[in-house]
Amino acid sequence: MFQPLSAYIGLSYIKAKRDNHFISFISLASVVGIALGVIVLITVLSAVNGYEEGMRDRFLKMFSHVTVSDSDWQLPHWEKRKRQVLEEKHVIGAAPFVERQVMLKEAEKVQATLIQGVLPEFERNIGHIEDFIAKPASLDSLKAGEYNIILGETLAKTLGVAVGDSVMLLSPRKQSFIFNEDGTRYGIYDGVRSTYDGPLSLAIDNMVWNITKDKITERMAVVTEEAWSVPGATPPPPPPAAGTVPDPMTDWIKGGRWEPANKAQGDLVNKFKKEHNMK
């Protein structure tokens, strides 16, 4: 019976003579080692492939596969762009969203995160995110004017909140300046009070706050320009006589003056005196 060379060599070592135990041990160890290596390799590859497939399915169910925006991450006239995207034969769903960085606060816990504003009726068409939302919450809870929010499990645990709890959302805006005067003060105050009823203070120059969770205490800082004068150790010099010009240079300055600069200044002063008939 014909046998390949590789099979012949392998069988020769496996079928070693009875008195050659060392070769038999080496053969057995090689076969067992190769078998264990193949078993471990198959097991690890199966685990990695399963983990990769599971993570991919989870991410693709929760996040969109492609994001379309302009260069500045904005997309005006999104309805028109949505229709254009859906015309592609490989696209089965599209939904608009807005995203920005915010701070979430609950009691003394503050956490930075990204928040997305979505339209529930379109969001259902692009994934299965609703399958991961804890009941009784759902995408239907996101209604205009009701200020509802859906948090991830990790973020909710960090803030220590559950379904039905309230959190404070702080959204930074572009820096802007206003004049706190009668023409603007009351309109700003009324606009803030339409959505916020907590402690409020409108700043003016040199105002300092002491802020607690219950109130804002205002006080005004006294700066040098507005402080009352205090008598010093050296009395001030008398005012210059009528029709004279006080010397702008003190003795200390004159002691280290630079002659060319002093001459240029002297010429200007003399010219000024002559034009105004001063001594």
Secondary structure, DSSP 8 states (H G I E B T S, - for coil): ----HHHHHHHHHHT--TT-HHHHHHHHHHHHHHHHHHHHHHHHHHHHHHHHHHHHHHHHHHS-S-----TTS--SSHHHHHHHHHTSTT------EEEEEEEEEETTEEEEEEEEEE-HHHHTTS--GGGGS-TT--GGG--TTS------HHHHHHHT--TT---EEE----------SHHHHHHHHHHHHTT--S------TTEEEEE-SS-EEEEE---GGGS-----SS-------TT----SS-HHHHHT--HHHHHHHHHHHHHHHHHTT--
